[in-house]
Amino acid sequence: MTKLKKVKKKKVKIWSTPNADRKIAEFIKERDNHTCVFCGRKSPYVIMDPSHYWGRYVSATRFHPDNLDAVCRGCHFKIEHAKQGIYREFKLKQLGEQRYKELEKLYYQSKMTRSEAIKNLMEFLSTTEV
């Protein structure tokens, strides 16, 4: 009887938070065609930021594509203080009520760690084309 060799699983190095932030920012800008989702201006004529609807400090939604939009600096400044106004209305229209509620639940109820969120992002980006 022959012995089977144990196959070692290759450990994947988890990205750092700054690296994950850069990767999701580039994905969001590409997804939104380097165009501000509010005013329609395009880079390179304006600086484009990834705007988080739900704050960055919650790991479960920090890297979630539904939580981010490409926004020019001018609009980013304006909407940062309108999360329950025009930005909320935009997200409801963009996602629909069900996906909005799912994202909201994830934000308020998830206990996801930062490394779990980064692993999810790594898997998502490896299987997604813009």
QUITAGI-V342530 format. One record per residue. N is the residue number from 1. PHI is phi in radians with two decimals (999 if undefined). OMEGA is omega as a letter, one per 30 degrees, with the letter a starting at -180 (none if undefined). Layout:
# QUITAGI-V342530
<<N/PHI/OMEGA> <N/PHI/OMEGA>>
This chain:
# QUITAGI-V342530
<<1/999/a> <2/-1.59/l> <3/-1.52/l> <4/-1.52/l> <5/-1.33/l> <6/-1.30/l> <7/-1.59/l> <8/-1.41/l> <9/-1.37/l> <10/-1.29/l> <11/-1.33/l> <12/-1.65/l> <13/-1.33/l> <14/-1.33/l> <15/-1.11/l> <16/-1.28/l> <17/-1.05/l> <18/-1.06/l> <19/-1.17/l> <20/-1.09/l> <21/-1.05/l> <22/-1.12/a> <23/-1.13/a> <24/-1.23/l> <25/-1.07/a> <26/-1.15/l> <27/-1.04/a> <28/-1.12/l> <29/-1.08/l> <30/-1.13/a> <31/-1.00/a> <32/-1.61/l> <33/1.03/l> <34/0.88/a> <35/-2.21/l> <36/-1.12/a> <37/-1.25/l> <38/-1.71/a> <39/-1.89/l> <40/1.49/l> <41/-1.21/a> <42/-2.03/l> <43/-1.39/g> <44/-1.57/a> <45/-1.33/l> <46/-2.38/l> <47/-1.41/a> <48/-1.82/l> <49/-2.03/l> <50/-1.46/a> <51/-1.71/l> <52/-1.61/l> <53/-1.18/l> <54/-1.57/a> <55/-0.86/a> <56/-1.24/a> <57/-1.32/l> <58/-1.66/a> <59/-1.04/a> <60/-1.07/a> <61/-1.93/a> <62/-0.99/a> <63/-1.92/a> <64/-1.36/a> <65/-0.99/l> <66/-1.19/a> <67/-1.58/a> <68/-2.14/l> <69/-2.47/l> <70/-1.36/a> <71/-2.43/l> <72/-1.22/a> <73/-1.01/a> <74/-1.07/l> <75/-1.21/a> <76/-1.02/l> <77/-1.06/a> <78/-1.18/a> <79/-1.41/a> <80/-1.01/a> <81/-1.85/a> <82/-2.25/a> <83/-1.14/l> <84/-1.82/l> <85/-2.04/a> <86/-1.17/a> <87/-1.22/l> <88/-1.09/l> <89/-1.05/l> <90/-1.08/a> <91/-1.13/l> <92/-1.08/l> <93/-1.22/a> <94/-1.16/a> <95/-1.68/a> <96/1.47/a> <97/-1.10/a> <98/-1.13/l> <99/-1.16/l> <100/-1.07/a> <101/-1.12/l> <102/-1.10/l> <103/-1.15/l> <104/-1.09/l> <105/-1.10/l> <106/-1.03/a> <107/-1.12/a> <108/-1.48/a> <109/-2.00/a> <110/-1.31/l> <111/-1.93/a> <112/-1.08/l> <113/-1.39/l> <114/-1.10/a> <115/-1.16/l> <116/-1.12/l> <117/-1.12/l> <118/-1.20/l> <119/-1.05/l> <120/-1.06/l> <121/-1.09/a> <122/-1.04/l> <123/-1.16/l> <124/-1.02/a> <125/-1.19/l> <126/-1.29/a> <127/-2.03/a> <128/-2.09/l> <129/-1.92/l> <130/-1.45/none>>
